[in-house]
């Protein structure tokens, strides 16, 4: 088990239109977790993102797992703009969800519109997978990361 945000499994850089699927894994105890990181390098001017970063489960046997997304570094709190179980939301946290995405469609108003934004682009995200159920188990999970 990787119990530290800074030493999680690196899933690599995800290009616009790209995807990666993590390994099939398990978290046996409710007190354990597994960490991953993925990078979404900005593609445009003024650190504009490009694409729609999305983290979800490709496999979540018995709905046993949830995830928490932290960006841009491990000291941060779970990111906002979470999508939980197919419900699109522009508020909330990225913790305890099964599906997270970031849509780069907000900018500050005025002459500098779209040259900077109110929420920074998540160039790197750290994902913690943990048991959503408070009981031990041997259920499988697999992360899917797309852009």
C-alpha positions in Angstrom: 0.0 0.0 0.0 1.2 3.5 -0.8 0.1 5.6 2.2 1.8 8.8 1.1 0.7 11.3 -1.5 4.3 12.1 -2.5 5.2 8.4 -3.2 2.2 7.3 -5.1 2.2 5.4 -8.4 2.9 7.8 -11.3 0.4 7.2 -14.1 2.3 9.7 -16.4 1.3 12.6 -18.6 -2.1 12.6 -20.2 -2.4 14.4 -23.5 -5.6 16.0 -24.9 -7.7 13.1 -26.1 -5.5 10.6 -24.2 -6.2 8.1 -21.6 -4.5 5.6 -19.3 -5.8 2.8 -17.1 -4.1 1.9 -13.9 -3.3 -1.6 -12.7 -6.0 -3.7 -11.1 -5.5 -3.5 -7.4 -7.0 -3.9 -4.0 -7.1 -2.0 -0.7 -7.9 -4.6 2.0 -8.4 -2.6 5.1 -10.5 0.6 5.7 -7.5 2.2 7.3 -5.3 1.8 4.2 -5.2 3.7 0.9 -3.4 3.7 -2.4 -2.0 6.9 -4.0 -1.6 7.7 -7.7 -0.6 10.8 -9.6 -1.3 12.0 -13.1 -0.2 15.0 -15.0 -2.3 17.1 -17.4 0.3 19.5 -18.9 -1.2 22.9 -20.0 -1.4 23.2 -23.8 -2.3 26.8 -24.5 -1.3 30.4 -23.7 -1.5 31.7 -20.1 -1.4 28.1 -18.8 -4.7 27.3 -20.5 -5.4 23.6 -20.0 -6.9 21.9 -23.0 -9.3 18.9 -22.7 -11.2 17.8 -19.7 -9.2 16.0 -17.0 -11.3 13.1 -15.7 -10.6 10.4 -13.0 -13.0 7.6 -12.4 -13.1 3.9 -11.8 -12.8 1.5 -14.8 -13.5 -1.2 -12.3 -15.0 -0.9 -8.8 -16.2 -4.3 -7.6 -19.2 -4.1 -5.3 -18.8 -0.3 -5.3 -16.2 -0.9 -2.5 -14.0 2.1 -3.3 -14.1 5.9 -3.4 -11.4 8.4 -4.4 -10.1 11.7 -3.3 -8.4 14.1 -5.7 -5.9 16.7 -4.5 -4.3 19.3 -6.8 -1.8 20.9 -7.3 0.3 19.5 -4.5 0.0 17.1 -1.6 -0.5 20.0 0.9 -3.7 21.0 -0.8 -7.2 20.0 0.2 -9.4 17.9 -2.1 -10.2 19.8 -5.3 -13.5 21.4 -6.0 -15.6 21.0 -9.1 -16.2 17.3 -8.4 -18.6 15.1 -10.3 -19.9 12.4 -8.0 -21.5 9.3 -9.4 -22.6 11.0 -12.6 -24.0 14.1 -10.9 -22.4 17.2 -12.5 -21.5 19.8 -9.8 -19.4 22.9 -9.8 -19.0 22.9 -6.1 -18.1 20.5 -3.3 -15.0 18.5 -2.8 -13.1 15.9 -4.7 -13.0 13.6 -1.7 -15.2 10.5 -1.2 -16.4 10.5 -4.8 -16.3 7.8 -7.5 -15.9 10.2 -10.5 -14.0 13.5 -10.8 -13.5 15.9 -13.7 -12.3 19.4 -14.3 -13.8 21.7 -16.9 -11.8 24.8 -17.8 -14.7 27.1 -18.5 -14.4 29.9 -15.9 -12.4 33.1 -16.1 -12.2 36.4 -14.3 -14.3 39.1 -15.9 -12.9 42.1 -17.6 -10.1 43.0 -20.1 -8.0 39.9 -19.1 -10.8 37.4 -19.5 -9.5 34.0 -20.4 -5.9 35.0 -19.8 -6.3 33.9 -16.2 -8.9 32.0 -14.2 -10.5 31.8 -10.8 -9.5 28.2 -10.3 -6.0 27.1 -11.5 -5.6 24.4 -14.1 -4.8 21.0 -12.3 -1.5 20.3 -14.0 -0.8 17.5 -11.6 -3.4 15.6 -9.5 -2.9 13.2 -6.7 -5.5 10.5 -6.3 -6.1 8.6 -3.1 -8.2 5.4 -3.4 -9.7 4.0 -0.2 -12.4 1.6 0.9 -15.8 3.4 0.9 -17.2 0.6 3.0 -15.9 0.4 6.7 -15.2 -3.4 6.4 -12.1 -5.3 5.2 -12.4 -6.9 1.8 -10.7 -8.2 -1.3 -12.6 -6.3 -4.0 -10.8 -5.2 -7.1 -10.5 -1.6 -8.5 -8.9 0.0 -11.5 -8.5 3.7 -12.2 -9.3 5.3 -15.5 -7.7 8.7 -16.3 -8.7 10.6 -19.4 -8.4 14.0 -20.9 
